[in-house]
Amino acid sequence: MDLNQLRDDINTIDEEILRLFEKRMGIAREVALYKIKNGLDVFQSAREKEIISKVRGMVPDNLKNGAEILFNTIMDISKSRQYQEFFPATGEIKHKELDYNTIGKIACPGTYGSYSQIACGQISQNAEIKFYNTFDEVFDAVIKGECDFGILPIQNSTAGSVTQTYELMKRYNFFIAGGTRVKVDHCLAVRKGVGLDEVKAVLSHEQGLMQCSEFLKQYGLATEEYVNTALAAEFVKNSPEPYAAICSEECAKELGLDIICKKIGNSAENYTRFILISKDIFIAEGADIISVSLSLPHSRSALYRLLTKFSVSGLNLLRLENKPIASKDFDVVFYLDFEGSVKSKDVMSLLTELSNELAYFKFLGNFKEL
């Protein structure tokens, strides 16, 4: 038998698989309608385990895992279709309309000239900015109603995730109302008259220090972490000791510091993503990013099956982060951003599916980056 004949045989088998696949999906739709009529849940874990156990027993050992993945995927596609049938019963996410031009107070970490203040200006030039010393205080201000919104860095293009923000995201009940990216151009700033050779230590947020690690190593400069880049600059201004700060040029100029080195970051293309947080769900016109957090069971292919749901729904995943849960050994929370709107039937079907199937799932927001 030659190669062409073998390929013809595969084509014939593929056509038969597709015919049976279409038939199975049609029956799955009928199952969905039956469940709706009789008030049954879409997700039937016992039935899934029964099918997988049966399938594994019907194939040789070398195909058992592959057969399990195949049928799990088929069942996941089937469930997604069933949730689409359930959609009319799920309703929509209740929210308030957001106009970025009419935002009231924004809680902002740091002080004048900080990257956080720049992010606020990119989101709304009309908002009143109230400064706080720490990220925790920003969350507190929003939860307590002192400010309508808060701004926080969440990810840097060269240094990765802002760990502190993620820790607070797990602790507080909040939603994401907006986002923006700020071009980061770090400088080294000192009190007037202080030279580079006199600098006792360089102060900045851990992200600032990481983003300028090559410069710091080149000059053998000692470092100390500070709560915020802008507040580090403020400390340098008021300290009698010859410290330096890594901060924005705007911040250094605002505080009257001397800039002794400009553009000291490891990368010329350095950006930080900021999120606008709120106590209630706000959604602006044109919002096209969905953000959620969730946990997965400790089972084989759990992450693969999660990603399959996005693929089946035709939704593009933009970001996937995982962070450990402090109180549990090796358990993690996943943070996902994907393209979509809560006005979309496919998005609402997926959100309903995830909410019903996972032990922990939270909708964090539907927003757009400005």
Residue pairs with C-beta under 8 A, 6 or more apart in sequence:
21 74
24 74
24 78
25 77
25 78
25 81
28 78
28 81
28 82
29 81
29 82
29 85
31 78
31 82
32 42
32 81
32 82
32 85
32 86
33 85
34 40
35 41
35 42
35 82
35 86
36 85
36 86
36 89
41 356
42 79
42 82
42 83
42 86
42 353
42 356
43 79
43 356
43 357
48 72
48 75
51 71
51 75
52 68
52 71
52 72
55 67
55 68
55 71
56 64
56 67
56 68
58 67
59 67
68 301
69 301
69 304
72 301
72 305
73 305
73 308
76 305
76 308
76 309
76 312
77 308
77 312
79 353
80 309
80 312
80 313
80 349
80 350
80 353
83 349
83 350
83 352
83 353
84 345
84 346
84 349
86 349
86 352
87 345
87 348
87 349
87 352
90 348
90 349
90 352
92 342
92 343
92 348
93 281
93 342
93 348
93 351
93 363
93 366
94 281
95 280
95 281
95 282
95 283
95 342
95 366
96 280
96 281
96 282
96 283
97 282
97 283
97 284
97 285
98 177
98 178
98 282
98 283
98 284
99 284
100 123
100 124
100 178
100 284
100 370
101 124
101 126
102 126
103 123
103 124
103 126
103 127
103 148
103 149
104 127
104 128
104 147
104 148
104 149
105 127
105 128
105 129
105 130
105 146
105 147
105 148
105 149
106 120
106 123
106 124
106 127
106 128
106 129
106 130
106 147
106 148
106 149
106 150
106 151
106 276
107 130
107 132
107 137
107 138
107 141
107 142
107 146
107 147
107 149
107 150
107 151
108 114
108 116
108 117
108 120
108 129
108 130
108 131
108 132
108 138
108 150
108 151
109 116
109 131
109 132
109 133
109 134
109 135
109 137
109 138
109 151
109 152
109 227
109 228
110 116
110 117
110 131
110 228
110 229
110 230
110 231
110 251
111 117
111 131
111 228
111 230
111 231
111 233
111 234
111 251
111 254
111 255
112 131
112 230
112 251
112 254
112 255
113 230
113 233
113 247
113 248
113 250
113 251
113 252
113 253
113 254
113 255
114 228
114 229
114 230
114 247
114 248
114 251
115 153
115 182
115 184
115 229
115 230
115 248
115 272
115 274
116 151
116 152
116 153
116 228
116 230
116 274
117 129
117 131
117 230
118 182
118 248
118 250
119 151
119 153
119 180
119 182
119 272
119 274
120 127
120 129
120 151
122 180
122 182
122 370
123 151
123 178
123 180
123 276
123 370
127 149
130 141
130 146
130 147
132 138
132 141
133 227
133 228
133 231
134 227
134 228
135 152
135 164
135 165
135 168
136 168
138 150
138 151
138 152
138 277
139 150
139 168
139 171
139 172
139 174
139 277
140 146
141 147
141 150
142 148
142 149
142 150
142 174
142 277
142 278
142 279
143 172
143 173
143 174
143 279
145 279
148 278
149 177
149 178
149 276
149 277
149 278
150 276
150 277
150 278
151 274
151 275
151 276
151 277
152 162
152 165
152 168
152 274
152 275
152 277
153 162
153 165
153 207
153 272
153 273
153 274
154 161
154 162
154 165
154 166
154 273
154 274
154 275
155 161
155 162
155 272
155 273
155 319
156 162
156 184
156 207
156 211
156 270
156 271
156 272
156 273
157 267
157 269
157 270
157 271
157 272
158 210
158 211
158 265
158 266
158 267
158 270
159 207
159 210
159 211
161 321
161 323
162 207
163 206
163 323
165 275
166 321
166 323
166 335
167 323
169 293
169 335
170 323
170 325
170 333
173 279
174 277
174 278
174 279
174 364
175 277
175 278
175 279
175 280
175 281
175 282
175 363
175 364
175 365
176 275
176 276
176 277
176 278
176 291
176 364
176 365
176 367
177 276
177 277
177 278
177 281
177 282
177 283
177 284
177 365
177 367
178 275
178 276
178 284
178 367
178 368
178 369
178 370
179 273
179 274
179 275
179 276
179 289
179 367
179 368
179 369
179 370
180 273
180 274
180 276
180 369
180 370
181 271
181 272
181 273
181 274
181 369
182 271
182 272
182 274
183 270
183 271
184 211
184 248
184 265
184 270
184 271
184 272
185 248
185 249
185 262
185 263
185 265
185 270
186 208
186 211
186 212
186 229
186 246
186 247
186 248
186 263
186 264
186 265
186 270
187 246
187 247
187 248
187 249
187 252
187 259
187 261
187 262
187 263
187 264
188 196
188 202
188 215
188 244
188 245
188 246
188 259
188 260
188 261
188 264
189 233
189 236
189 244
189 245
189 246
189 247
189 251
189 252
189 255
189 257
189 258
189 259
189 260
190 199
190 236
190 242
190 243
190 244
190 245
190 257
190 258
190 260
191 236
191 237
191 239
191 242
191 257
191 258
192 256
192 257
192 258
193 258
194 242
194 244
194 258
194 260
195 260
196 219
196 244
196 260
196 261
198 242
199 221
199 242
199 243
199 244
200 222
200 241
200 242
200 243
201 221
201 222
201 223
201 224
201 243
201 244
202 209
202 216
202 221
202 222
202 223
202 224
202 243
202 244
202 245
202 246
203 223
203 224
203 225
203 226
203 232
203 235
203 236
203 243
203 244
203 245
203 246
204 212
204 223
204 225
204 226
204 229
204 232
204 245
204 246
204 247
205 225
205 226
205 227
205 228
205 229
205 232
206 225
207 229
207 272
208 229
208 232
208 246
208 247
209 216
209 223
209 225
209 246
211 246
211 265
211 266
211 267
211 270
212 246
212 264
212 265
212 266
213 266
214 266
215 261
215 264
215 265
215 266
216 223
221 244
226 232
226 235
226 245
229 245
229 246
229 247
229 248
229 251
230 247
230 248
230 251
232 245
232 246
232 247
233 245
233 247
233 251
233 252
233 255
233 257
234 255
235 243
235 245
236 243
236 244
236 245
236 257
237 255
237 256
237 257
244 260
245 252
245 257
246 264
249 259
249 262
252 258
252 259
253 259
273 369
275 367
276 367
281 363
281 365
282 365
283 342
283 365
283 366
283 367
284 367
284 368
286 368
287 341
287 342
287 366
287 367
287 368
288 339
288 340
288 341
288 368
289 318
289 337
289 338
289 339
289 340
289 366
289 367
289 368
289 369
290 337
290 338
290 339
290 340
290 341
290 342
290 347
290 351
290 363
290 365
290 366
291 335
291 336
291 337
291 364
291 365
291 366
291 367
292 335
292 336
292 351
292 354
292 361
292 362
292 363
292 364
293 333
293 334
293 335
293 336
293 360
293 361
293 362
293 364
294 306
294 333
294 334
294 336
294 354
294 358
294 360
294 361
294 362
295 325
295 331
295 332
295 333
295 334
295 358
295 359
295 360
295 361
296 302
296 303
296 306
296 334
296 358
297 359
306 334
307 317
309 350
309 353
309 354
310 316
310 317
310 338
310 350
313 346
313 347
313 349
313 350
314 346
315 338
315 339
315 340
315 346
315 347
315 350
316 338
316 339
317 336
317 337
317 338
318 337
318 338
318 339
319 335
319 336
319 337
320 334
320 335
320 336
321 334
321 335
321 336
322 332
322 333
322 334
322 335
323 332
323 333
323 335
324 330
324 331
324 332
324 333
325 331
325 332
325 333
333 360
335 364
340 346
340 347
340 366
341 347
341 366
342 348
342 351
342 366
351 363
354 361
355 361
355 363
